């Protein structure tokens, strides 16, 4: 019998970050939790993500540390009497676990209601055979797929349909991508891996549609079958490059109205047929020659594309979908900020700007990785950029990628490539592809030639040609006001102009300001100004009207962490969120500048005001000069902090190490200690294992614990006020201090959870000179033993993992309870 009440809710979250799982799921999870708490629901989260902002948001009783496996989740379901379960925030692997639990009759047995998606929808969308059968019934075109059980069957099928083919494991044990095979040798290699990670020992094989245009749609459907298109996005690269490794534009740039309407109608029809209740991401492949499209994926859950759609449009997707899961409908769900609109959430977003998602890579840290882009995802993060034109959005995206990552993406100096090398990287897309395309245009390659080599729509080459034309004007006409005005309008940054004029950024800025060429701020909201909207999210452009209203309150401008990379990665995002909250508790208006489309910190209404802008000197100064903040807060010292200090900005640096905890230093114990004035206190002692895992509590003997306590207070007492980590090596009964550094960003989320202390808030108060009496006392140790382990991207990048990989190259971290 179905439950009539829904009071006690379990959210199955995502696991640790890895390639393919960024912070977008955490972002939606936190919004969902907040919305459920508003509805006075008791919320639990099951996850083993050590950097989980949502997990730390809940208390220890409601954050259930668990691997996303059948047995562990079954134990949780049996232990707690849940009324409902939300599975749409954990990605595809969660759906396979649910399928297994459903087959065992667990949900009927325990009388648990699945919210946000039905078990039938899960089964029909995740099994290619079922998906295609339903698509055929509603006359939606699809790529015929065969589900096969062994290598011989696959080879026989492929010899009949011909190469290239796409292979994907069925019911994979982890997030996987479609794998493209050009020949039999490659196919056999792929099959060995695919069969190994398929829980049913099956693979789906289909004829390749590489070269078709890839279109991604995000739709919402409610309980009354009202459906809306939230976002339609167009991939720069054709099918054959993983969608998350491609540059992505919204609104779509090259579709005819007929093509757009056909795809929109198809997406809405699919949401109806699969009885989606909430969000659904549907991907299409469009044959530009014939105008025919094919449905290639239906994902009824939150993912990177839905996160981009929400950020690009300003539509509060997670908020709306949470209320739909509890039976409300679009016509009676209120959108925060929207005024005088009768249909409330029932408003299909309209954009008066262009948004771009631009992938970032970490290949400089993994020199042996193959940088060629294919159907296997390789990017470790992304940035988002806004503009009034395609050129402006694209140029802002390019400079959103910091200098280090730019060098990683363009591993070769494109200007020094010979013609053969350049053609090779055009035919075989590589990380940093856009830089090679711009170089080809500089060398005089024609649009038709480039479109044939790359299969990229000619439209984009005309835009790149325009960018190069402006570049040539800038080189030729130094300090020309008209050329400068045109360059700024189309997105050129002061730093880019400075390189072309062979002068400093400061000189460009001073000349620009003298000529009254100043940026204005535009709001990001879903109605394109059609309805009154209380806006809090902005981007810059060079037009007349300024939409940002400046308050008189004391302000803190917080520098976000931009695109996710290996190392600090999501832990830095955790610190950003906690910094925002700490500043708000101190009575400061919080202003955030960040440009990571998956970031938790850019959630609507988390910070008081948000600027989705590149973290460059120019863009930060634009915001600083407009807002006049009392504090500019940054996580330790990194490149943008150094640059802003040189530009005369007073930066409040949180006393943090942006490097990991002294990985080249041998240690057995790590103590977190706090120094305030003449007093110091130990907050907790961790054990550091040889595999770089971190354990709490340390289980040190009483004698060693006393020595650690005494030495730590002595060492920390010599330091300035702050929070530190002191590392010890044990030699018999002796202890040797092997390192003392400010608290490392990478470990803060785990340490904060283990110690049950908001270390980020302590750091903010210290940095802002607050009274020591505002600090809380040290709490007793956790009743359970906790372990932190690192997650590395070696497998996704298809390179061997070293025996002791440096944890500064970790992309995520897992938390577990030890017996």
Secondary structure, DSSP 8 states (H G I E B T S, - for coil): ---S---EEEEE---S-BTTB-THHHHHHHHHHHHHHHTT-EEEEEE-BTT-HHHHHS-TTTEEE--SSHHHHHHHHHHS--SEEE-TTS-HHHHHHHHHHHHTTHHHHHT-EEESS-HHHHHHHHSHHHHHHHHHHTT--B--EEEESSHHHHHHHHHHH-S-EEEEETTBSS----EEESSHHHHHHHHHHHHHHBTTS-EEEEE--TTSEEEEEEEEE-TT--EEEEEEEEESS-TTS-GGGS-EEES-SS--HHHHHHHHHHHHHHHHHTT--EEEEEEEEE-TTT--EEEEEEE-S--HHHHHHHHHH---HHHHHHHHHTT--GGG---TTB-S-TTTT------SSEEEEEEE--GGG-TTS--B--SS----EEEEEEESSHHHHHHHHHHHS-HHHHHHHS-S-GGG--HHHHHHHHHS-BTTHHHHHHHHHHTT--HHHHHHHH---HHHHHHHHHHHHHHHHHHHSTT-HHHHHHHHHTT--HHHHHHHHTS-HHHHHHHHHHTT---EEEE--TTTTSS-B---EEEEESSS--------S-EEEEE---S--SSSHHHHHHHHHHHHHHHHHTT-EEEEEE--TT-STTSTTTSSEEEE---SHHHHHHHHHHH--SEEEEES--HHHHHHHHTT---EEES-BSS-S-TTS--SEEEEEEEETTEEEEEEEEEE-TTS-EEES----HHHHHHHHHHHHHHHTTS-SEEEEEEEEEETTEEEEEEEEE-BHHHHHHHHHHHTS-HHHHHHHHHTT--GGGS-------SSEEEEEEEESTTTTT----TT--GGGEEEEEEEEE-
